[in-house]
Amino acid sequence: MSKTTIPRGGITADAIDATLIADDAVSEEHIDTTAITANTEKSTLVDADKFLISDSAASGALKYVQKSNVSSAAILTQVGALEVTSSQGALSIPSCFTSTYLKYFILFDRIQVDSNGADFRMQWHYGDSSSNDSQYHHYSALHRYPSTTDAWSAVNAGEVKLGQAQKSGAGNFINGFMYMYHPLSTTDGTTNGVWHMQNNSNNGAGSAVTVGSFGTGDSGSNSAYTGFQLYASTGDIKGNITVYGIKNSS
């Protein structure tokens, strides 16, 4: 049978449909980038959205996977943030602890006190996210200067003392982080955490490092903590705080 060459103009529009294309005949050289770029962009994905993949476990067979089945690589998710450049009585982040996460990572950045020698402290919010729990804080801290060491602890205190004798003025910052575990728990002793701070001391001993841990005994309805505030023992305070929820274990 002789082969007939059909000129380009001899094929009418839409004359070739799917039944006339051989299986596996459409390869990368026949697909233009506009197959993707010419389509409508979607800025927010939902769980039912699908992605086309080549399944290496099935010899490269094309399959789809739903977004709901794609594990998230994010370990930390920001759940609260505060940036205060003008000093005020307290740095407060309410409603940052929810049932979504069991553990949290808190960053303290460029915290400054207005009063020379002020301690910096923390209290937890409970209930309506604006009341502070002023009791049942248990903590212990080790404070290391270049040439000496100090320590403090308390049982059933009205706050957690994160650091002491902070120097005020330009360039004297408090920087550090805290891990907090199970803030919503109502089981006695379950809510606890650890912190690590660097600060400039007012007592002439120089820059200091503070490490500590805390726990909270429970008191009825006051035991589920929903947020917190950072404040100075005297005077006002300013700086930045960021709170991240830590991805729950599978």
Buried (B, 14 or more C-beta within 10 A) or exposed (E): EEEEEEEEEEEEEEEEEEEEEEEEEEEEEEEEEEEEEEEEEEEEEEEEBEEEEEEEEEEEEEEEEEEEEEEEEEEBEEBBEBEBEEBEEBBBBBEBBEEEBBBBBBBBBBBBBBBBBBBBBBBBBBEEBEBBBEEBBBBBBBBBBEEEEBEBBBEEBBBBBBBBBBBBEEEBBBBBBBBBBBBBBEEEEBBBBEBBBBBBBBEEBEEBBBBBBBBBBBEEEBBBBBBBBBBBBEBBBBBBBBBBBBBEEE
